[in-house]
Amino acid sequence: MGRREDRRVEASSQTMGLVRRAGRVACALALLSVSGLAACSNPSSTASRPTLDVTMSDFDIKVSRDSVPAGPVVLHVVNDGPSTHEINVDLSRYDPAKLPLQRDGLTADEDAPGLHRINSIEQVNLRQSGDLKLDLKPGRYVLWCNLEGHYLGGMHASFEVQ
């Protein structure tokens, strides 16, 4: 091959490299714009929902607020340990410390009249977290862990929806 042909091959390689880079940039921009539009138009996005932080530990449940507005709400649940927990969310007429117990005397009766299950996370491992996206109507809600002995140990809290 002569010098002239070498330059053409070199120029052709450079041009193809630029075309490939431009194509990658165009694809990346297209993906960003589509995903940005999807995030902005998603009505169930957590950004538009009030968040209630719920922290569980042995043997306590703490909530970041006493009340939230009716409608869409996110419960951000964190297990600070030292063991696995669950979180139950019930619309309830009961004081959180006075839920009816099952015959075993160690767990609350999840089927008791006056407890209306909204949602739950059955297992939140140590140092793990999870979100519950809920649509809540006005009333008192009880949060509680019903693993053996946990409820009796004090793992319950409540909040109001107004």
C-alpha positions as CSV (number, residue, x, y, z in Angstrom):
1,M,0.0,0.0,0.0
2,G,1.2,3.5,-0.8
3,R,1.3,6.5,1.5
4,R,-1.9,8.0,0.0
5,E,-3.9,4.8,0.6
6,D,-2.5,4.6,4.2
7,R,-3.8,8.2,4.8
8,R,-7.3,7.2,3.4
9,V,-7.5,4.1,5.7
10,E,-6.3,6.2,8.7
11,A,-8.9,9.0,7.9
12,S,-11.6,6.4,7.4
13,S,-10.9,4.8,10.8
14,Q,-11.0,8.2,12.5
15,T,-14.3,9.0,10.8
16,M,-15.8,5.7,11.8
17,G,-14.7,6.3,15.4
18,L,-16.4,9.7,15.4
19,V,-19.5,8.3,13.9
20,R,-19.7,5.5,16.6
21,R,-19.1,8.0,19.4
22,A,-21.8,10.3,18.0
23,G,-24.2,7.4,17.8
24,R,-23.5,6.4,21.4
25,V,-24.1,10.0,22.6
26,A,-27.3,10.2,20.6
27,C,-28.6,7.0,22.1
28,A,-27.7,8.1,25.6
29,L,-29.5,11.4,25.2
30,A,-32.6,9.7,23.8
31,L,-32.7,7.3,26.7
32,L,-32.2,10.1,29.2
33,S,-35.0,12.2,27.7
34,V,-37.4,9.2,27.6
35,S,-36.7,8.1,31.2
36,G,-36.9,11.7,32.4
37,L,-40.4,12.1,30.8
38,A,-41.5,8.8,32.3
39,A,-40.4,9.9,35.8
40,C,-42.1,13.3,35.4
41,S,-45.4,11.8,34.2
42,N,-45.6,8.9,36.7
43,P,-48.5,9.7,39.0
44,S,-47.4,7.0,41.5
45,S,-44.0,8.6,41.9
46,T,-42.9,8.8,45.6
47,A,-41.9,12.4,45.1
48,S,-45.5,13.5,45.1
49,R,-46.5,11.5,48.1
50,P,-45.9,12.5,51.8
51,T,-43.5,10.1,53.5
52,L,-43.9,8.7,57.0
53,D,-40.6,7.3,58.3
54,V,-41.0,4.2,60.4
55,T,-38.1,2.9,62.4
56,M,-38.2,-0.5,64.1
57,S,-35.9,-1.9,66.8
58,D,-36.2,-4.3,69.7
59,F,-38.9,-3.6,71.0
60,D,-40.0,-0.3,69.7
61,I,-41.6,1.3,66.6
62,K,-41.1,5.1,66.1
63,V,-42.9,7.2,63.5
64,S,-41.5,10.5,62.2
65,R,-44.9,12.3,62.3
66,D,-48.2,11.9,64.3
67,S,-50.4,12.6,61.3
68,V,-50.4,12.7,57.5
69,P,-53.0,14.0,55.0
70,A,-55.5,11.5,53.5
71,G,-54.6,10.1,50.1
72,P,-51.4,8.7,48.8
73,V,-48.7,8.1,51.4
74,V,-45.3,6.3,51.5
75,L,-44.3,4.5,54.7
76,H,-40.5,4.2,54.6
77,V,-39.8,1.3,57.0
78,V,-36.3,0.7,58.4
79,N,-35.2,-2.2,60.7
80,D,-32.5,-0.9,63.1
81,G,-32.5,-4.4,64.6
82,P,-31.1,-6.3,66.3
83,S,-33.5,-9.0,64.8
84,T,-35.9,-9.5,61.9
85,H,-39.3,-7.8,62.2
86,E,-42.5,-7.4,60.3
87,I,-44.7,-4.4,59.9
88,N,-48.5,-4.5,59.8
89,V,-50.6,-1.5,58.9
90,D,-54.2,-1.6,60.1
91,L,-57.0,0.9,60.3
92,S,-58.1,0.4,63.8
93,R,-60.4,1.5,66.6
94,Y,-58.0,0.1,69.2
95,D,-55.3,1.9,71.1
96,P,-52.0,0.4,69.7
97,A,-51.1,-1.1,73.1
98,K,-54.5,-2.8,73.5
99,L,-55.0,-5.0,70.5
100,P,-56.8,-8.2,71.3
101,L,-54.5,-11.2,71.8
102,Q,-54.7,-14.7,70.4
103,R,-55.1,-17.7,72.7
104,D,-51.3,-18.2,72.8
105,G,-51.1,-14.9,74.7
106,L,-47.9,-13.9,72.8
107,T,-49.3,-12.5,69.6
108,A,-52.1,-10.1,68.6
109,D,-55.2,-11.5,66.9
110,E,-54.8,-10.3,63.3
111,D,-58.4,-11.3,62.6
112,A,-60.0,-9.3,65.5
113,P,-63.0,-7.2,64.7
114,G,-62.0,-3.6,64.6
115,L,-58.6,-4.3,62.8
116,H,-58.7,-3.7,59.1
117,R,-55.4,-4.7,57.4
118,I,-54.3,-2.2,54.8
119,N,-50.9,-3.7,54.0
120,S,-47.8,-5.3,55.5
121,I,-44.2,-6.3,55.0
122,E,-43.9,-9.9,56.4
123,Q,-40.1,-9.8,56.8
124,V,-37.8,-6.8,57.2
125,N,-34.3,-8.2,57.9
126,L,-31.7,-6.5,60.1
127,R,-30.5,-3.2,58.6
128,Q,-32.9,-3.5,55.7
129,S,-35.7,-1.1,54.6
130,G,-38.8,-1.1,52.4
131,D,-41.5,1.2,51.2
132,L,-45.2,0.7,51.4
133,K,-47.1,2.9,48.9
134,L,-50.6,3.3,50.4
135,D,-53.7,5.3,49.7
136,L,-55.2,6.1,53.1
137,K,-58.5,7.4,54.2
138,P,-59.0,9.4,57.4
139,G,-58.7,7.5,60.6
140,R,-56.3,6.0,63.2
141,Y,-53.8,3.5,61.9
142,V,-51.8,1.1,64.0
143,L,-48.3,-0.1,63.1
144,W,-47.2,-3.3,64.8
145,C,-44.9,-6.3,64.7
146,N,-46.6,-9.6,65.5
147,L,-43.6,-11.9,65.6
148,E,-43.8,-14.0,68.8
149,G,-43.5,-11.7,71.8
150,H,-42.6,-8.6,69.8
151,Y,-46.1,-6.9,70.1
152,L,-46.2,-7.6,73.8
153,G,-42.6,-6.2,74.1
154,G,-43.8,-2.8,72.9
155,M,-43.5,-3.0,69.1
156,H,-46.5,-0.9,68.2
157,A,-47.2,2.7,67.3
158,S,-50.0,4.7,65.7
159,F,-50.6,7.7,63.5
160,E,-53.7,9.7,62.3
161,V,-54.8,10.3,58.7
162,Q,-56.7,13.6,58.4
